[in-house]
Amino acid sequence: MKQTAKPIKIVSDFFNKLTKDIDTKYFPDVKYYRDNKNTTDIHYTTELFNNGCLTYVKLIDRLAKSCNETKENIHAIVSKHIEDFGDFTYNPA
């Protein structure tokens, strides 16, 4: 019998909650996310992860770059919106 890894479980409305947290903290003066290249990247990256197209590690890497922030700090923000990490353990390298 094949064992499958337990997936990461995100909170409901993950996309809106996470983008609101990041926009509020890092880009409080941007009125519409498409007005700024970095906020556009954040929304797109979060959407890709939310739809299963990006891994958690790639999500953190891309958000950290767009926010000009450390991976550890971005992981702390994102992890508030993760109900269960399943079999995954994040190790920033």
Backbone bond lengths (Angstrom), bond angles and torsions (degrees), N, CA, C in turn:
res aa  C-N    CA-C-N  psi(-1)  N-CA   C-N-CA  omega(-1)  CA-C   N-CA-C  phi
1 M - - - 1.454 - - 1.530 109.16 -
2 K 1.315 115.77 130.32 1.460 121.36 -178.46 1.527 110.43 -81.81
3 Q 1.335 115.37 129.11 1.464 119.01 176.96 1.521 108.89 -94.23
4 T 1.311 115.48 136.27 1.454 119.69 177.72 1.518 109.14 -107.06
5 A 1.304 115.12 149.87 1.463 120.28 178.62 1.519 109.19 -70.17
6 K 1.302 115.86 143.12 1.457 121.42 177.59 1.527 107.69 -74.26
7 P 1.326 118.34 122.82 1.468 120.76 -174.97 1.529 113.27 -75.56
8 I 1.316 114.56 164.08 1.460 121.48 173.79 1.527 107.85 -72.22
9 K 1.333 116.26 135.12 1.469 120.59 178.95 1.528 108.42 -110.70
10 I 1.330 115.92 120.71 1.462 120.77 -178.71 1.525 110.27 -98.29
11 V 1.322 116.39 159.91 1.463 121.31 177.98 1.527 109.39 -70.41
12 S 1.320 115.90 159.58 1.462 118.05 175.42 1.521 108.51 -68.05
13 D 1.297 116.10 145.95 1.466 123.43 -177.50 1.533 111.84 62.92
14 F 1.329 115.71 34.04 1.472 123.35 -178.29 1.529 111.76 -51.54
15 F 1.327 117.09 -50.26 1.464 121.73 -176.41 1.529 111.59 -55.21
16 N 1.327 117.11 -53.75 1.467 120.30 -176.78 1.523 112.51 -65.64
17 K 1.313 117.23 -39.87 1.469 120.54 -178.88 1.535 111.33 -66.58
18 L 1.326 116.03 -45.37 1.472 119.21 -178.26 1.527 111.64 -68.84
19 T 1.324 117.88 -47.03 1.467 119.17 -178.87 1.527 110.65 -63.63
20 K 1.327 117.86 -35.38 1.477 120.22 177.43 1.530 110.57 -63.94
21 D 1.337 117.02 -44.96 1.471 120.76 178.74 1.532 111.36 -59.72
22 I 1.312 116.47 -47.46 1.465 120.47 -177.39 1.523 111.03 -69.40
23 D 1.328 117.43 -44.66 1.467 120.43 178.79 1.524 111.15 -59.86
24 T 1.326 116.73 -43.00 1.466 121.40 -178.54 1.528 111.71 -64.88
25 K 1.332 116.13 -42.05 1.466 119.98 -176.72 1.529 112.93 -77.28
26 Y 1.328 117.67 -45.59 1.463 120.72 -171.33 1.524 115.20 -100.37
27 F 1.314 116.87 -22.74 1.470 119.48 -176.09 1.531 110.91 -136.61
28 P 1.331 118.08 57.32 1.470 120.07 -175.31 1.538 113.51 -66.70
29 D 1.323 117.82 -20.93 1.462 120.36 -177.31 1.528 113.67 -91.95
30 V 1.331 117.26 -4.66 1.463 120.13 -179.87 1.528 108.18 -86.11
31 K 1.349 115.62 117.18 1.462 119.58 -176.85 1.525 112.36 -77.76
32 Y 1.305 117.70 -42.35 1.460 122.10 -179.72 1.519 107.92 -126.59
33 Y 1.311 117.32 127.66 1.470 120.65 -170.51 1.520 114.43 -56.54
34 R 1.314 118.94 -27.74 1.465 120.46 -179.77 1.536 112.68 -76.00
35 D 1.316 117.06 -7.69 1.463 120.89 178.57 1.528 112.55 -75.55
36 N 1.326 117.57 -12.07 1.460 121.95 -174.82 1.527 109.01 -134.06
37 K 1.319 116.56 130.89 1.472 120.85 -177.95 1.525 111.92 -57.90
38 N 1.316 117.72 -42.79 1.462 120.73 -177.83 1.526 112.63 -67.33
39 T 1.331 117.52 -41.13 1.464 118.34 178.76 1.526 110.66 -69.14
40 T 1.315 117.35 -33.75 1.467 120.19 174.99 1.523 109.53 -62.09
41 D 1.331 117.46 -44.14 1.470 121.96 178.15 1.528 111.41 -61.93
42 I 1.313 117.07 -41.01 1.466 121.40 -179.79 1.526 110.72 -62.13
43 H 1.308 116.29 -46.74 1.469 120.11 -179.51 1.530 111.17 -64.72
44 Y 1.317 116.77 -42.19 1.463 121.16 -179.80 1.531 111.03 -66.13
45 T 1.326 116.21 -44.89 1.467 121.13 179.65 1.520 111.09 -62.10
46 T 1.319 117.07 -44.96 1.465 121.42 179.36 1.524 110.55 -63.30
47 E 1.317 116.83 -39.55 1.468 120.75 177.53 1.530 110.87 -63.29
48 L 1.326 117.33 -42.60 1.464 120.77 178.62 1.530 111.26 -60.95
49 F 1.330 117.26 -44.04 1.464 120.77 178.41 1.525 110.27 -65.36
50 N 1.307 116.05 -45.40 1.466 122.20 -178.54 1.529 111.10 -58.45
51 N 1.332 116.71 -32.88 1.463 121.79 -179.08 1.530 112.93 -91.88
52 G 1.333 117.06 3.60 1.453 120.52 176.33 1.521 114.99 84.74
53 C 1.323 117.24 14.30 1.467 120.71 -177.76 1.527 113.43 -92.76
54 L 1.322 117.94 -13.41 1.468 122.25 179.27 1.518 109.80 -127.13
55 T 1.326 116.16 148.12 1.461 120.39 173.89 1.532 108.90 -79.54
56 Y 1.323 115.30 166.24 1.463 120.11 178.62 1.525 111.09 -62.16
57 V 1.327 116.20 -40.38 1.468 120.73 -179.29 1.530 110.02 -61.79
58 K 1.322 117.91 -44.92 1.473 121.66 178.28 1.521 110.77 -64.52
59 L 1.337 116.86 -38.61 1.473 120.92 177.31 1.523 109.86 -57.55
60 I 1.320 116.73 -50.91 1.469 121.07 -178.53 1.528 110.84 -63.17
61 D 1.334 116.95 -44.65 1.467 120.73 179.83 1.526 111.43 -57.77
62 R 1.313 116.37 -48.69 1.471 120.40 -175.97 1.531 111.87 -70.69
63 L 1.330 117.53 -38.40 1.467 119.66 177.65 1.526 110.77 -66.60
64 A 1.320 116.90 -40.90 1.472 120.84 179.45 1.528 110.10 -60.58
65 K 1.321 116.52 -42.97 1.464 120.69 179.70 1.536 110.96 -64.77
66 S 1.324 117.19 -45.45 1.468 121.07 -178.20 1.523 112.19 -66.80
67 C 1.334 117.02 -31.58 1.473 121.31 -179.35 1.523 112.36 -92.52
68 N 1.338 116.87 -6.11 1.457 121.39 -174.95 1.532 109.92 53.61
69 E 1.333 114.37 51.53 1.460 122.50 -174.50 1.524 108.84 -134.36
70 T 1.324 116.78 163.85 1.467 120.13 178.48 1.528 110.21 -74.09
71 K 1.316 115.22 153.33 1.460 120.57 178.37 1.530 110.75 -62.16
72 E 1.319 116.77 -36.46 1.464 121.16 -179.21 1.525 110.98 -62.13
73 N 1.343 117.03 -44.02 1.465 120.29 -179.98 1.524 111.92 -67.97
74 I 1.325 116.92 -38.37 1.461 120.43 177.83 1.534 109.70 -67.39
75 H 1.328 116.44 -42.02 1.472 120.38 177.33 1.529 110.43 -58.52
76 A 1.330 117.74 -39.79 1.464 121.33 179.42 1.534 110.96 -61.93
77 I 1.326 117.04 -39.14 1.467 121.04 179.02 1.528 110.55 -70.63
78 V 1.330 116.11 -48.19 1.468 120.67 -177.16 1.523 110.92 -65.10
79 S 1.323 117.55 -39.88 1.464 120.26 -175.00 1.530 112.46 -63.88
80 K 1.331 118.46 -19.65 1.468 120.92 175.01 1.532 110.90 -64.84
81 H 1.324 116.24 -20.09 1.464 120.80 -176.46 1.535 112.13 -107.78
82 I 1.324 115.48 15.47 1.469 121.46 177.10 1.532 107.18 -110.18
83 E 1.320 116.71 121.64 1.469 119.98 178.95 1.521 110.87 -76.35
84 D 1.339 115.90 -40.24 1.456 119.92 -175.81 1.530 108.39 -151.59
85 F 1.320 116.62 126.38 1.461 120.32 178.66 1.529 112.47 -80.38
86 G 1.328 117.52 -2.64 1.462 120.31 178.92 1.516 110.43 60.12
87 D 1.322 116.32 -131.11 1.461 121.96 -179.89 1.535 112.70 -88.45
88 F 1.321 116.31 1.24 1.465 121.17 -174.30 1.523 111.17 -86.67
89 T 1.321 116.17 138.92 1.469 122.17 172.68 1.523 106.59 -127.19
90 Y 1.339 115.75 123.32 1.448 119.99 -179.36 1.514 110.15 -82.17
91 N 1.334 115.81 130.29 1.459 121.77 179.65 1.531 107.80 -132.84
92 P 1.339 118.22 94.99 1.463 119.33 -178.82 1.529 110.40 -65.74
93 A 1.318 114.30 127.77 1.462 118.22 -178.47 1.507 111.18 -125.96
